[in-house]
Amino acid sequence: ALVEESKKNFEQSEAYYKQAIEMRQKKFGVEHPKVSYWLNDLALMYYHQGKYIKAEEIFLQTLKVVESSFGSTHPFMLTILRHLLLVSQELKYPKKISDLKQKIETLEKALLKK
């Protein structure tokens, strides 16, 4: 998927990402950590193409998987929240931007205490 994405062959890359996600969901379960990494990569690909609505949808799905897999204070949660912030900024969602900044700040403080 990454190779095809680097060659700007986004249709093939998307197909590979989706295939990898489906395989991991079948093997490990829908909310397994391995699924979250592939979801994140698929969402990033959409983001880089300017497909912000699709990216947001997948990042939100990723957030749920990460939270159920790792917990709400895992560093990967911070990564996904930051990705969602980028998408929200592109989509000009002021309320979401404000909420995400607050969540990020709160999580950063919690992680620093660990």
N, C-alpha and C positions, 0 to 999 in steps of 0.2 A: 504494500500500500504506500509506504513512504517513498519507494523508488518511483512509482508511477506519479505520485504527487510532485516529486522533485522535477519530473519531466513535464509537469503541467498537464498530465493525462488524468484529469480529475474524475472523469466518469469511471475509468478503470480503478483508480485509487479508491473511490467511494465504494465500488463493488467489493474490493478486497477488504476494506475496513468492515463493511457490513457482514461479509462472510466470516471474518475473524471474530466479530462480536457474537454472531449467531452460534458459531462453534463453541466458544467459551461459555455462552449461556447454557447451551445444551450439556456441556461437560461438567461445569462447575456450579451452575445455577445463575439466575438472573442478577442477583445482588452480590456476586463474588468480586473481590478486588481486581482480579485479572480482567474482568469485564469493564471496570471503570477506566482503566488505562486506555483501552481501545476506544471507548466512548469519547474520552477526552481528546484523543488524537483526531477522531472523526469530526468533532465539533471545531477543533482548531483549523482543520482543513476548510470547513465551511466559513469560518471567520476570515481566513486569509483570502477567500474568494469573494468576500463581501456579502455572503449569504447569512446575514446576522440573525434573522428570525429562526432559520434552521439551526444555526450555532447555539442560539439561546435555548432552544428546545432540548438539544442534546446535552448542553452543559447542565441544565436543570435535572435531566435524567441522571447524569453523572454524579451530581451533587447528592441525589438520593441514594445512589449505590455506595458512594464513598462514606456517607454518614452511617448507613446501615452496616457497612463492612468494617470501617475503621473507627467510627465514632465522630462526634461533632467537633472534637478538638485535635484532630489529626492534621499534620502539616499539609497533606494533600487537599484537605478541605480549603485551606488558604489559597492554594493554587487555583482551584475551581472557582472560588469566590472572586479572585482577581480576574479570571477569564470572563466571568459573568459581568464584572464591572466594565471591562473593555467593550463587551457587546452592548451593554446598557448605555454606555457613552456614545457609541456609534448610532444607536437607535434614539438617542436623546430622550431617555426616560429619567427625568430629574428625581422622581420619588425613589425609583429603584437604585439610582446612583447613590443617593443619600443613605438609603437603607444598607446597601452593600458596603459602602465606606465604613459605616458604623459596625457592621458585622466583622469586617476585616480588622478594624482597629481592636475590637474586643477579642478576637481570636489571636491576634498578634500578641496582645498583653498576656493572654492565658498561656500561650506557647513559651513566652519568655520566662514565665514563672516556673516552668517544668525543668 
